[in-house]
Amino acid sequence: MSTKLADAYLRNIVRTYRTYKEMAERAIEQVRSEEDLNRELDENSNSIAIIAKHVSGNLRSRFRDFLTSDGEKPDRDRDTEFETTERISREQLLRAWNAGWEIALKSIEALTADDLERTVRIRGEELLVVEALNRSVTHTAYHVGQIVYLARHFTSHDWKTLSIPKRAR
C-alpha cells in the first residue's frame, strides 16, 4: 500500500470512528430518563446501557496494546457485558463509554502507514491491522445503529435527527 493511500486510510478511519462515537452520544443525549437508557424491548434484546457497555469493553480489549497482544484480553469477560444486575446511571454509562473510546482512539491515532501491513491477533486469528480496523469499525457501527434506533424509539416525536431529515431538499 502506498504511503499516500495508507495515510488517507488512517485519517478516514479515525474520522469514521469519531463520527460513530459522536452519533451515539448525540442519540444518548436525547434519551431523557435513565429508565429508558436501561430499558430492554423484550427479554432477548439489549438496552442502550448494555450496548454501550459492550462497545466500551470491546474497544478497550481490542485496542489496549493493539499491536503487541491478542485483541481478546484475558481480563475481559464478554458475556458479563450483556448482563445487568442493577440500573446503570447515565454518568456510569458515559464514564465506561469514554474509557473504551479513549483507549481505542489513542491507539488508532498512533498508527503509521507501515503499521497497516503488520499482523495482529484477535482470539488467535491473524489479521492485518487494516483488516482488524475494518472489522472493528463495522462492529462499532452496527452497535451504534442499535443505540440510535433505541434512542429514537424512546424519544418518539421529540427526536432530533442525526442526519439529513426526511423530505429535506
Secondary structure, 3 states (H helix, E strand, C coil): CCHHHHHHHHHHHHHHHHHHHHHHHHHHHHCCCHHHHCCCCCCCCCCHHHHHHHHHHHHHHHHCCCCCCCCCCCCCCHHHHHCCCCCCCHHHHHHHHHHHHHHHHHHHHCCCHHHHHCEEEECCEEEEHHHHHHHHHHHHHHHHHHHHHHHHHHHHHHCCCCCCCCCCC
